[in-house]
């Protein structure tokens, strides 16, 4: 079977929690500000009042998504900053265990303390 020469599909930039959160906050604020934008009539006032709960819901959902994105980024950054494990130095004699003095000297050398 022949392989495809098409490049793999890239995910859209809108496929992140941050982008969706900002979009929902924008939609929510637009719905909440609709009474100021609509003409002052009884029918437009009724529509504005009907859109108010949807606007609050969209704004709150956007804020929650932004919060989740911030928490995920913080955890990801914390996981990336942990240093990789250091290899264990070989013991001086290749068949014997290091003595306590050698271990203590090695720890002092690594920490750089003179005491």
N, C-alpha and C positions, 0 to 999 in steps of 0.2 A: 504494500500500500504506500502511495507517495505521501511525503510529508508536505505540509502547507508552508508556503514561503511568506505568508502574511505575518506581520509582527504581532506579538500578544497585545490584547486590548488593554489600554490603560484605564484605570478607574478615574471617574470624573472628579474634579476638584470639589464638587458639591457633596461628595460622599464622606464628609467628615462631620463629627459632632459639632465642631466649632462653626462651620459654615451653616449647618442646619439651625444651630442655636441662634446665630445672628439673623438668619432669614426669618425665623419664627418671631424673634423680638421685633423685627422691622414690620412684619405683617400685623402683629398685635398692636404696635403703636399706631399703625395706619388705621386699623379698625377702631381704636380708641379715640383717635383724633378726627374721625369721620363727621361727628356733629359740627365741628368747626368748619369743615369743608363743604358740607351740604347747605343748600338754601334753607332758610327758616320757613318751613311749612309743616303742617301737621303730619303729612305722609313721610317726609324726610326725618322728622323727629322720631316717628315710630320705627323707621328702619335703623336709625342711629341707636336707639334704645335696644333694639333686637340684636344688633351687632356687638354691643358692649360685653356680654359674657364670653363670646367667642374671642374678642380681642384680649381680654384678661387671660383666658386660657392659653392662647397662642403666646402671649408675652411670658407667662409663667413657664410654659413648656420650653421656650427658648432659653430662659434663665437657668432652668434645670439642666438642659443640654450643655450650656456653657460651663456650669459648675462641674458636671461630670467630665467634660473635656479637661478642665483645669486639674482635677484630681488625678486623672489618668496621666497627664503630662508630668505631674509632680512625681508620681510613682515611677514612671518610666525614667525620669531624670535621676531619681535616687538609685534605681537599679543600675544605671549606666555608670555612676560615679564610684561604685565600689571597686576597689583595686583587685586585680586578678590574683589568684593564689600564687604565692612564691614557692619555687622549688626548694626542696630540702637539700642543704649542702651535704656533700658526702662526708662521711666520718673520716678522721685522719688515718686510721688503720682499716683497711678494707675487709675486715672480717670481725671486727670487734665493735662493741657499742661505745659511743663517746662517754667519757666520764662526766660527772657533775661539774667539775671545774671547766672542762672544755665547753660544755653547754652554757655555763655562766659567762665565760669569756666571749663566746659567739653572740650571746644576747647583748652583752655590753658593746661589742663591736658594731652590731646592727643598729642599736639605739644611739650610739655615739656618746655614751656617758663615760666619764672618767672615774667614777666612784667604784 
